[in-house]
Amino acid sequence: MLNVMQKVNYREMTIADYNAVIQLMKSTPGVTVRDADSLEATERYFQRNPNLSFVAEKNQKIIGCVMCGHDGRRGYLQHLIVEENERRNGIGTHLASKSILTLKALGIQKIHIHVLKNNDIANHYWTSKDWARRDDILVYSLNQSDSPNA
């Protein structure tokens, strides 16, 4: 694992990474790209949540990303993705840890991630990392857009 980790560069995600990250999202089973993942929405997200999202690069290609934000009380991981042939090398864990440590430095102790029920890969991943699955809450959404993909 150490040799793989040495070849990977981790850095803060910027809006310049948008196209590469969207392509990674689109090529990852279980990940849904929504209208809320537009360039403009992502730019607003970074402005509101600076220094919290990261990418992993190998040979100048983005092979992983995590987007992260907070509301002042709770942190939220969004889109932890690693290219399929690069998984099981600690890249996802390292990306998530960077965001988690940054949130902790801001005083945010509790972090959530929303995972679709049918995303077996992600559900297995988070369970294996000792994240507690919540069955005591429901998520309700209000879509104020004309698009069902908002």
VENDA-V222514 format. One record per helix or strand of 2 or more residues. SS is the DSSP state (a for helix, b for strand). FROM is the first residue (numbers start at 1). TO is the last residue. If there is no record, write none. Layout:
BEGIN
SS/FROM/TO ; SS/FROM/TO
END
This chain:
BEGIN
a/2/7 ; b/9/12 ; a/15/26 ; a/35/37 ; a/39/48 ; b/54/58 ; b/61/70 ; b/74/82 ; a/84/86 ; a/91/105 ; b/110/113 ; a/120/128
END
